[in-house]
Amino acid sequence: MAFPAQVEALVKQGLVWQGQQAPLHRSPSNVLTTGWPELDQRLGGGWLQGCVHELQLQQQFIGELTLLLPLLSQPNITTLWINPPATPYAPGLIYQDIALLQQVIVQEPDNKLALWAAEQAVQSKAVDLVLFWHTTGLSAAAVRRLQQAAEAAQKTVFIVTAIQPEDDARAYAMRLRLTKIAAAPLQVEVLKRRYGWPLPPFPCAIESRLPRRRRVL
């Protein structure tokens, strides 16, 4: 059994991981800022490249797309949207500096074909980011396959779904739960993250990206 002084020495050498901290050897090149300082801080820098992230929604249209706007509006990002619940509003995307010609939308009611489209997009050099809405949530096997493909191609994937059972286990790199009550700010709960423990809900100031007429007064 190691004594406290010995454990502290191992921590200083980077040989012991502390659950509340990200490893010192993580490369900034594989982390994409979320655009929200409060979220970056809790995720160890931001979204992970080569990984599949899950966004669990209390209900649709509570700010999930706004949360991703800083990533979507980065230059030279081609995004594939699979089964979005509504057709993206072109003037709104333009207002957010999102290039319309770099947005590809696929509506496929067959879940197997939709998953196939996601896998093909991850493997394609023409697509940088995949947003995949799946109301019931992907199976463990499907998540594992998609994660393997994302890691091999170093692509970032988001699965947007309904709230999943507490005891659900999937190979997502990160799992966030988004909730919102009336005029209160969007709450983000970190259910799973690499290099750290789950975190309780915290407010994320997504309204700063919205037009003034849509902000809660």
Beta strands, then each sheet from edge to edge (+ up, - down):
strand 1: 31-32
strand 2: 47-48
strand 3: 51-57
strand 4: 79-82
strand 5: 103-106
strand 6: 129-133
strand 7: 156-162
strand 8: 174-179
strand 9: 186-192
strand 10: 199-204
sheet 1: 1+ 2-
sheet 2: 5+ 4+ 6+ 7+ 3+ 8+ 9- 10+
end
